[in-house]
Amino acid sequence: MLSILPHLPPPSRLWPSSSTVATRWARVSTPHTLLRVPHVRARHRHNHSCIPNFYKLSYPQEAHCAVTTKTASLTDGDMGKGEAEGVAELRAEFIRMLRSRRSAEVPLTVVAAGPVKDPFFQDEPPRSPEAMESCPKENIENFNELLKEENLYLITEEGEQGRLPVLILSMKQSSNQRRPAIVFLHSTNKCKEWLRPLLEAYASRGYITIAVDSRYHGERASSKTTYRDALVSSWKNGDTMPFLFDTAWDLIKLADYLVLREDIDPSRIGITGESLGGMHAWFAAFADTRYAVVVPIIGVQGFRWAIDNNMWQGRVNSIKAVFEAARLDLRKSEIDKEVVEKVWDRIAPGLASYFDSPNTIAPIAPRPLLIINGEDDPRCPIAGLDIPKSRAQKAYEDARCPENFKLFAQPGIGHQMTSVMVKEACDWFDRFLKR
């Protein structure tokens, strides 16, 4: 059994209920920092003091935040002690928001599990994963015999959804050398086993590869509508965050586990994902600096930009049931901008405001970040990334490592992961994690 590790802010102040209508930031006394474990020696610490002071956040009237006061905005002057503190406050506030809808926290426990013989998908059986199968793979004789598979559960909180299923693949080796690791995250209605072609390809090239089932998916689902039902329940009850933030919490707990493994170099842990998994990778990397190299694929978008520019339909249609439920509750004849905004505020507080991409992409600097999108993706409109991109570029320039940031938009591609994207991700991870 692992004890709860002291790298997160204490859960001393939770976000209020959805009835709170005007909010303001409160001073954070314990900013989120890197994990410090005596027997785990990281090669470097990430310095965020170089990130510019551009986090100007205005709160919508129905926002959730830490302290109720008069309506206000966080301006540069409010940050007080400079840019680094502003980033630390934003990150710590995000952690507090995650904690606001947790069941009781428990010691992080590892439970042995067996292989999944019949992976569970919540839609029609997916097509052959051609893009993933194109991933560069070493030609190793007796590969299957040399491949090591681990299946386990991490208990991340109380309750049924607090059991995180984990699949780990690596090559057997006789030495005790620590290796780089990468976390892979699946898209909507799929599961960790879907990612096996990527896990095996990266494992053949010397990585320890990890995949998990996101909340209400895979082993955490009991029917074809488990995820959909969880989204609707979140709208109705406001007690969970199944769309993005519950899994972000799991990924913080996963990092707790990974940095303690004797076969993983804790300073070389990467994270990537496709679509829903790309969003999970984005928010996990924002929340937890232990994810050292980040590659979200067809996931990063501007939620506020989409609302303001009437480009929200692609993302909404991907999880339409919750928006239909909200439309009925709000007595609307159709899903409109107001419905969209209210759903995001309810099921993912801050997603379309202070935790949106203009404010949460740049704080990943100076860690290497490759954002991969399709140029014609209706769920992640590329125009909505203009501000996040410009702010990230400035953050990396100020950190004197502009080469650590790249946005790759593949021409002529919609919401689809392609072999070109897979190759871009491979090259990025090899460049920054193999050293």
C-alpha positions as CSV (number, residue, x, y, z in Angstrom):
1,M,0.0,0.0,0.0
2,L,1.2,3.5,-0.9
3,S,0.5,6.5,1.3
4,I,-1.0,9.6,-0.1
5,L,1.8,11.7,-1.4
6,P,2.3,15.4,-0.3
7,H,2.6,17.0,-3.7
8,L,-0.9,18.4,-4.0
9,P,-2.5,21.3,-2.2
10,P,-4.5,20.3,0.9
11,P,-8.2,19.8,0.4
12,S,-9.0,22.5,2.9
13,R,-11.1,24.6,0.7
14,L,-13.6,23.1,-1.8
15,W,-15.5,24.8,-4.6
16,P,-19.0,25.8,-3.6
17,S,-22.2,24.5,-5.2
18,S,-23.6,25.6,-8.6
19,S,-25.8,28.2,-6.8
20,T,-22.7,30.4,-6.4
21,V,-23.1,33.2,-8.9
22,A,-20.2,35.5,-8.4
23,T,-16.6,34.5,-7.6
24,R,-13.1,35.7,-7.1
25,W,-9.7,34.0,-6.8
26,A,-8.4,33.5,-3.3
27,R,-4.7,33.4,-2.4
28,V,-3.2,30.0,-2.7
29,S,-0.9,29.1,0.2
30,T,0.4,25.8,-1.0
31,P,1.1,25.8,-4.8
32,H,1.3,22.5,-6.6
33,T,4.9,21.4,-6.9
34,L,6.8,18.4,-8.2
35,L,6.7,15.3,-6.2
36,R,9.6,14.9,-3.8
37,V,10.3,11.4,-2.7
38,P,13.6,10.8,-0.9
39,H,14.6,7.7,-2.8
40,V,13.4,8.9,-6.2
41,R,16.0,11.2,-7.7
42,A,14.8,13.3,-10.6
43,R,17.4,14.6,-13.1
44,H,15.9,18.1,-13.2
45,R,13.2,20.3,-11.9
46,H,11.0,22.4,-14.2
47,N,11.3,26.1,-13.7
48,H,8.0,28.0,-14.4
49,S,9.3,31.4,-13.4
50,C,9.8,32.3,-17.0
51,I,6.1,32.1,-18.0
52,P,4.8,35.5,-18.9
53,N,2.1,37.3,-16.9
54,F,-0.8,37.0,-19.3
55,Y,-3.4,35.2,-17.4
56,K,-6.4,37.6,-17.5
57,L,-9.4,35.6,-16.4
58,S,-12.9,36.9,-16.3
59,Y,-15.5,34.8,-14.5
60,P,-19.0,34.2,-15.9
61,Q,-21.9,34.8,-13.6
62,E,-22.5,31.1,-13.1
63,A,-18.9,30.1,-12.6
64,H,-17.7,27.9,-9.7
65,C,-14.7,29.0,-7.8
66,A,-13.2,29.1,-4.4
67,V,-14.4,32.2,-2.5
68,T,-17.7,34.1,-3.0
69,T,-17.3,37.9,-3.3
70,K,-18.4,40.6,-5.6
71,T,-18.1,39.9,-9.3
72,A,-14.5,40.5,-10.4
73,S,-11.7,39.6,-12.8
74,L,-8.2,38.4,-12.1
75,T,-5.8,41.0,-13.7
76,D,-2.1,41.1,-13.9
77,G,-1.9,43.2,-10.8
78,D,-4.0,40.7,-8.8
79,M,-1.2,38.2,-9.2
80,G,0.9,40.1,-6.8
81,K,4.2,38.1,-6.7
82,G,4.7,37.7,-10.4
83,E,4.1,35.3,-13.3
84,A,5.2,32.1,-11.5
85,E,2.8,32.7,-8.7
86,G,0.0,33.3,-11.2
87,V,0.6,29.9,-12.9
88,A,0.9,28.2,-9.5
89,E,-2.4,29.7,-8.4
90,L,-4.2,28.6,-11.5
91,R,-2.8,25.1,-11.2
92,A,-3.6,24.9,-7.5
93,E,-7.1,26.2,-8.1
94,F,-7.6,23.5,-10.7
95,I,-6.6,20.8,-8.2
96,R,-9.0,22.2,-5.7
97,M,-11.8,22.1,-8.3
98,L,-10.9,18.5,-8.9
99,R,-11.1,17.8,-5.2
100,S,-14.5,19.5,-4.9
101,R,-16.3,16.5,-6.4
102,R,-14.2,13.6,-5.0
103,S,-15.5,10.9,-2.8
104,A,-13.2,10.5,0.3
105,E,-9.5,10.3,-0.6
106,V,-7.8,7.0,0.2
107,P,-4.2,5.8,0.3
108,L,-3.2,5.0,-3.3
109,T,-3.4,1.2,-3.4
110,V,-2.2,-1.2,-6.1
111,V,-4.3,-4.3,-6.7
112,A,-3.2,-7.1,-9.0
113,A,-5.4,-7.9,-12.0
114,G,-5.5,-10.2,-15.0
115,P,-5.6,-9.6,-18.7
116,V,-8.9,-8.4,-20.3
117,K,-10.0,-11.2,-22.6
118,D,-13.0,-9.4,-24.1
119,P,-12.4,-5.6,-24.3
120,F,-15.6,-3.6,-24.0
121,F,-16.5,-0.9,-26.4
122,Q,-19.6,1.3,-26.0
123,D,-20.3,1.8,-29.7
124,E,-20.0,-0.4,-32.7
125,P,-16.8,-2.5,-32.8
126,P,-14.1,-0.1,-34.1
127,R,-12.4,-0.5,-37.4
128,S,-8.9,-1.8,-37.6
129,P,-6.5,0.7,-36.0
130,E,-4.5,1.3,-39.2
131,A,-3.0,4.6,-38.0
132,M,-1.7,3.0,-34.8
133,E,-0.4,-0.1,-36.6
134,S,1.7,2.3,-38.7
135,C,3.7,3.3,-35.6
136,P,7.4,2.5,-36.0
137,K,8.2,-0.9,-34.4
138,E,11.5,-2.7,-33.9
139,N,11.8,-6.0,-35.6
140,I,12.6,-8.2,-32.6
141,E,12.9,-12.0,-32.8
142,N,10.6,-13.8,-30.4
143,F,8.9,-10.4,-29.6
144,N,5.9,-12.0,-27.9
145,E,8.1,-14.0,-25.6
146,L,10.2,-11.0,-24.7
147,L,7.1,-8.7,-24.1
148,K,6.2,-8.3,-20.5
149,E,2.5,-7.5,-19.7
150,E,1.2,-6.2,-16.3
151,N,-2.4,-5.7,-15.4
152,L,-3.4,-3.9,-12.2
153,Y,-5.8,-1.5,-10.6
154,L,-5.0,1.7,-8.8
155,I,-7.4,2.8,-6.1
156,T,-7.6,6.6,-6.6
157,E,-10.6,7.4,-4.4
158,E,-13.5,5.6,-2.8
159,G,-16.3,4.2,-4.9
160,E,-16.7,2.0,-7.9
161,Q,-15.2,4.6,-10.3
162,G,-12.2,5.0,-8.0
163,R,-10.7,1.8,-9.3
164,L,-8.4,2.7,-12.2
165,P,-7.6,-0.2,-14.6
166,V,-4.0,-0.1,-15.9
167,L,-2.2,-2.0,-18.6
168,I,1.6,-1.8,-18.8
169,L,3.8,-3.3,-21.6
170,S,7.6,-3.4,-21.7
171,M,10.4,-5.5,-22.9
172,K,12.0,-7.9,-20.4
173,Q,15.5,-6.9,-19.6
174,S,18.2,-8.2,-17.3
175,S,19.6,-4.8,-16.2
176,N,18.1,-2.5,-13.6
177,Q,18.3,0.5,-15.9
178,R,15.5,3.0,-15.6
179,R,13.6,3.6,-18.8
180,P,11.4,6.4,-20.3
181,A,7.6,5.8,-20.0
182,I,4.6,7.0,-21.9
183,V,1.0,7.1,-20.9
184,F,-1.5,6.5,-23.8
185,L,-5.1,7.6,-23.5
186,H,-8.0,6.3,-25.6
187,S,-10.9,8.1,-27.3
188,T,-14.6,8.2,-26.5
189,N,-16.3,4.8,-26.1
190,K,-13.1,2.8,-26.5
191,C,-10.8,1.3,-23.9
192,K,-7.1,0.8,-23.1
193,E,-6.8,-2.5,-25.0
194,W,-7.7,-0.6,-28.2
195,L,-4.3,1.1,-27.9
196,R,-2.3,-2.1,-27.8
197,P,-0.6,-1.5,-31.3
198,L,0.9,1.7,-30.0
199,L,1.9,0.2,-26.7
200,E,3.7,-2.7,-28.4
201,A,5.4,-0.5,-30.9
202,Y,6.8,1.9,-28.3
203,A,7.7,-1.0,-26.0
204,S,9.8,-2.5,-28.8
205,R,11.8,0.8,-29.0
206,G,12.7,0.8,-25.3
207,Y,9.8,2.5,-23.6
208,I,7.6,1.4,-20.7
209,T,4.1,1.9,-22.1
210,I,1.0,2.5,-20.0
211,A,-2.7,2.7,-20.9
212,V,-5.7,3.2,-18.6
213,D,-9.5,3.1,-19.0
214,S,-10.9,6.6,-18.5
215,R,-13.9,7.0,-16.3
216,Y,-17.0,5.1,-17.4
217,H,-15.1,3.3,-20.1
218,G,-13.6,-0.2,-20.6
219,E,-13.6,-2.1,-17.3
220,R,-15.3,0.8,-15.7
221,A,-18.4,0.5,-17.8
222,S,-21.2,-1.9,-17.3
223,S,-23.4,-1.2,-20.4
224,K,-23.3,0.4,-23.8
225,T,-24.7,3.6,-22.2
226,T,-22.5,3.9,-19.1
227,Y,-20.6,6.9,-20.3
228,R,-23.6,8.7,-21.7
229,D,-25.6,8.0,-18.5
230,A,-22.8,9.4,-16.4
231,L,-22.7,12.6,-18.4
232,V,-26.4,13.1,-18.0
233,S,-26.2,12.3,-14.3
234,S,-23.5,15.0,-13.9
235,W,-25.8,17.6,-15.5
236,K,-28.7,16.5,-13.3
237,N,-26.8,16.2,-10.0
238,G,-23.5,18.2,-10.3
239,D,-21.6,15.7,-8.2
240,T,-19.2,14.2,-10.7
241,M,-17.1,15.4,-13.7
242,P,-17.1,12.4,-16.1
243,F,-16.3,14.4,-19.3
244,L,-12.7,15.3,-18.5
245,F,-11.8,16.2,-15.0
246,D,-12.5,13.0,-13.1
247,T,-10.0,11.2,-15.4
248,A,-7.5,14.1,-14.9
249,W,-7.6,13.3,-11.2
250,D,-6.9,9.6,-12.0
251,L,-3.9,10.7,-14.1
252,I,-2.4,12.6,-11.2
253,K,-2.7,9.5,-9.1
254,L,-1.2,7.4,-11.9
255,A,1.8,9.7,-11.8
256,D,2.1,9.1,-8.1
257,Y,2.5,5.4,-8.9
258,L,4.7,5.7,-11.9
259,V,7.4,7.8,-10.2
260,L,7.8,5.1,-7.5
261,R,8.5,2.3,-10.0
262,E,12.1,1.3,-10.0
263,D,12.1,0.6,-13.7
264,I,10.9,4.1,-14.8
265,D,13.0,7.2,-14.9
266,P,10.7,9.7,-13.1
267,S,12.1,12.6,-15.1
268,R,11.2,11.0,-18.4
269,I,7.4,10.3,-18.4
270,G,5.4,11.3,-21.4
271,I,1.7,11.5,-22.0
272,T,-0.4,11.4,-25.2
273,G,-3.9,10.6,-26.2
274,E,-6.4,10.7,-29.1
275,S,-9.6,12.9,-29.1
276,L,-11.0,12.5,-25.6
277,G,-7.6,11.1,-24.6
278,G,-5.9,14.1,-26.1
279,M,-8.0,16.4,-23.8
280,H,-7.1,14.1,-20.9
281,A,-3.4,14.4,-21.7
282,W,-3.7,18.2,-22.0
283,F,-5.3,18.7,-18.6
284,A,-3.1,16.1,-16.9
285,A,0.0,17.9,-18.1
286,F,-1.4,21.2,-17.0
287,A,-2.2,19.9,-13.6
288,D,0.9,17.7,-13.0
289,T,4.4,18.8,-14.0
290,R,5.7,15.2,-13.6
291,Y,4.4,14.6,-17.2
292,A,7.6,15.8,-18.9
293,V,6.7,15.5,-22.6
294,V,3.2,16.1,-23.9
295,V,1.5,15.2,-27.2
296,P,-2.3,15.7,-27.3
297,I,-3.7,14.4,-30.6
298,I,-7.0,15.9,-32.0
299,G,-7.9,17.1,-28.5
300,V,-6.8,20.7,-27.8
301,Q,-9.5,23.3,-28.6
302,G,-10.9,26.6,-27.5
303,F,-14.2,25.9,-25.7
304,R,-15.0,29.6,-25.1
305,W,-13.9,30.5,-28.7
306,A,-16.3,27.8,-30.1
307,I,-19.2,29.3,-28.1
308,D,-18.5,32.8,-29.1
309,N,-18.0,31.9,-32.8
310,N,-20.9,29.5,-33.1
311,M,-18.5,26.6,-33.7
312,W,-19.6,24.4,-30.8
313,Q,-21.7,21.9,-32.8
314,G,-19.0,19.4,-33.7
315,R,-17.9,18.9,-30.0
316,V,-21.5,18.9,-28.7
317,N,-22.7,16.3,-31.2
318,S,-20.0,13.9,-30.0
319,I,-21.8,13.7,-26.6
320,K,-25.2,15.0,-27.6
321,A,-27.3,13.1,-25.0
322,V,-26.2,15.4,-22.1
323,F,-27.0,18.5,-24.1
324,E,-30.4,17.1,-25.1
325,A,-31.1,16.5,-21.4
326,A,-30.1,20.1,-20.6
327,R,-32.2,21.4,-23.4
328,L,-35.3,19.8,-22.0
329,D,-34.5,20.9,-18.5
330,L,-34.0,24.5,-19.7
331,R,-37.2,24.3,-21.8
332,K,-35.5,25.1,-25.0
333,S,-36.7,24.1,-28.4
334,E,-33.2,23.4,-29.6
335,I,-29.6,23.2,-28.3
336,D,-28.2,26.7,-28.4
337,K,-25.3,28.7,-27.1
338,E,-26.9,29.1,-23.7
339,V,-27.4,25.4,-23.3
340,V,-23.8,24.7,-24.3
341,E,-22.4,27.2,-21.9
342,K,-24.6,25.9,-19.0
343,V,-23.6,22.3,-19.6
344,W,-19.9,23.0,-19.6
345,D,-20.2,25.1,-16.4
346,R,-22.1,22.2,-14.8
347,I,-20.2,19.1,-15.9
348,A,-16.7,20.6,-16.2
349,P,-16.5,23.9,-14.2
350,G,-14.2,26.4,-15.8
351,L,-13.8,24.5,-19.0
352,A,-15.1,27.4,-21.1
353,S,-13.5,30.1,-19.0
354,Y,-10.5,30.1,-16.7
355,F,-9.3,26.5,-17.4
356,D,-9.8,26.9,-21.2
357,S,-6.8,26.4,-23.5
358,P,-5.8,30.1,-23.6
359,N,-5.0,29.8,-19.9
360,T,-3.9,26.1,-19.5
361,I,-1.7,25.4,-22.6
362,A,1.1,27.9,-21.9
363,P,1.7,26.8,-18.3
364,I,3.0,23.5,-19.7
365,A,6.1,25.4,-20.7
366,P,9.0,24.7,-20.7
367,R,8.2,21.0,-21.0
368,P,8.2,19.8,-24.6
369,L,4.6,20.1,-26.0
370,L,3.5,19.0,-29.5
371,I,-0.2,19.7,-30.3
372,I,-1.5,17.7,-33.2
373,N,-4.8,18.5,-34.9
374,G,-6.5,18.1,-38.2
375,E,-6.7,21.4,-40.1
376,D,-10.4,20.8,-40.9
377,D,-11.5,19.3,-37.6
378,P,-15.0,20.5,-36.6
379,R,-14.6,19.3,-33.0
380,C,-11.3,21.2,-32.6
381,P,-11.5,24.2,-34.9
382,I,-8.0,25.3,-35.7
383,A,-8.9,29.0,-35.6
384,G,-9.8,28.5,-31.9
385,L,-6.2,27.8,-31.2
386,D,-4.8,31.2,-32.3
387,I,-4.6,32.7,-28.8
388,P,-3.4,29.5,-27.1
389,K,-0.7,29.1,-29.7
390,S,0.5,32.7,-29.5
391,R,0.6,32.6,-25.7
392,A,2.4,29.3,-25.7
393,Q,5.0,30.5,-28.2
394,K,5.7,33.5,-25.9
395,A,6.0,31.3,-22.9
396,Y,8.5,29.0,-24.6
397,E,10.4,32.0,-26.1
398,D,10.7,33.5,-22.6
399,A,11.9,30.1,-21.3
400,R,14.6,30.2,-24.1
401,C,13.4,26.9,-25.5
402,P,11.1,27.8,-28.5
403,E,12.0,24.5,-30.0
404,N,10.1,22.7,-27.2
405,F,6.7,23.8,-28.7
406,K,5.0,22.9,-31.9
407,L,1.5,22.9,-33.3
408,F,1.1,20.6,-36.2
409,A,-2.2,20.8,-38.2
410,Q,-2.4,18.2,-40.9
411,P,-4.0,19.7,-44.1
412,G,-7.3,18.2,-45.3
413,I,-7.9,16.1,-42.2
414,G,-10.9,16.4,-39.9
415,H,-11.4,14.6,-36.6
416,Q,-9.2,11.7,-37.3
417,M,-5.8,10.4,-36.1
418,T,-3.6,9.5,-39.1
419,S,-0.4,7.7,-39.7
420,V,1.3,11.0,-40.3
421,M,0.2,12.2,-36.8
422,V,1.4,8.9,-35.2
423,K,4.8,9.4,-36.9
424,E,5.0,13.1,-35.7
425,A,4.3,11.9,-32.1
426,C,6.9,9.2,-32.3
427,D,9.6,11.6,-33.5
428,W,8.7,14.0,-30.7
429,F,8.9,11.5,-27.9
430,D,12.1,10.0,-29.3
431,R,13.7,13.5,-29.5
432,F,12.9,14.4,-25.9
433,L,12.6,11.2,-23.9
434,K,15.5,9.1,-25.4
435,R,18.7,10.6,-24.0
